[in-house]
Amino acid sequence: MNAIADVSEKAGVTERRRIRMGAFTGPTSGLAPGNVQANLVILPKDLAHDFLRFAQANPRPCPVLAVSDAGSPFFPSLGHDIDMRTDLPRYRVWRDGVLVDEPLDVRDVWRDDLVGFAIGCSFSFEEALVADGIEVRHIALDCNVPMYRTNIPCVTAGVFSGPMVVSMRPMKPADAIRAVQITSRFPSVHGAPVHLGLPEAIGIPDISKPDYGDAVPVGADELPVFWACGVTPQAAIAQVKPPFCITHAPGMMLITDLKNTKLAVL
Amino acid sequence: MNAIADVSEKAGVTERRRIRMGAFTGPTSGLAPGNVQANLVILPKDLAHDFLRFAQANPRPCPVLAVSDAGSPFFPSLGHDIDMRTDLPRYRVWRDGVLVDEPLDVRDVWRDDLVGFAIGCSFSFEEALVADGIEVRHIALDCNVPMYRTNIPCVTAGVFSGPMVVSMRPMKPADAIRAVQITSRFPSVHGAPVHLGLPEAIGIPDISKPDYGDAVPVGADELPVFWACGVTPQAAIAQVKPPFCITHAPGMMLITDLKNTKLAVL
């Protein structure tokens, strides 16, 4: 991913500036509509290669949009003047796998050996679904998407391993088929669903009890449709317990200057 | 569809010649592999426009590959020297909606006011599924595909109306998702599924009792996946009861010179 920032640059810059100044500290859903938003993972350099190999081997849950130079807080390929230390509304700081802080910026814990990974986020394909007239339940209900740990193992790479985490959107069957078509066009933001219809087959015993996010109702005339989820790397990190790690706080993403429509391969 | 016949012409010509001479009278599945096979409907000219409008309005079940000139038994756009009166292994002749004969050729009932319609067939996309490593159950079991009348109404056009008929293939969820991707590339042979997972939602009370074809088992770890079916025009014809009509006999299709791969839009 080295797409060039385009006319949507302005909205992205405006929102990041607001966030950088501390004027906005909430979830980024709905900000700079049309712009790609990204999950953020920041790791010490000595773990970066294994993590990138893990992402490369598991592109459905971990589609990498950009990797920073070690020690550099910038993602020049994702947008103008992005500073990953200040431009997200809230962060999570982890030490030995334990969440130790949720600060508004991470300048004071920044180190010269850190490498940032921007990972694709389902906001991009949800925008395409909504544009096609398909109801996305958690958007309609204004809550967080339900997410589940599955029995689908990720491919192990170096020290990183763990289960695939999936997000779930209930849909009528004809909408589910259309959603496969639409999201297949977006391989860099999780792509097509990985499963639908039979949650127990992927190790989800109770659809009403997500492991992350909020439960949403599934109608008798609907199927649960599951996509690989960007929380998967966090599950792997929780398992590896690196001495130091920074991630975005849930729902508080990096707003880039890329357009979602530019991610479509067809 | 006006694709040019190509190298596969030879196998198509060979098989049609065998059939024309009466040397082959069985189902055409597996003949001239790679070649497009088609459903055939032949109607008097005074019904032809309504039927073509019906097909145009219902492209998922009735994808038209070619329409002949009135009185001409040829489909030049589908292949070399095709004669629709002799080149299918077996026909069905209908009078006032009643099946009156199943002859090996229809030269003796041919009329100068007849118009032939070649309609896309699921054999084309099944070939693509099998090539991708997806099991197609009725092929594996060497029986006919199960087909069902649904509660999905076709769009009415002139005198023609009726329910959509669907074919069903059981698949594991991940294969069903892959099958949506593969068959979406083939809109001229039914395209993507119209439904999956909840047969009762489209008026199918018992999946083990198809209205046409043979029942196939659906595993507990599988979903029934439904495609619009080329039997739909026959269901409409049964309802309209035209004074005269000829169709192919089930499974005994018109073998063309077109290549299935050429039908892929992507």
Interface residues (C-beta under 8 A of the other chain):
Chain A: K172 P173 A174 A176 I177 V180 Q181 S184 A192 P193 V194 H195 L196 G197 L198 A201 D221 L223 L266
Chain B: K172 P173 A174 A176 I177 V180 Q181 S184 A192 P193 V194 H195 L196 G197 L198 A201 D221 L223 L266
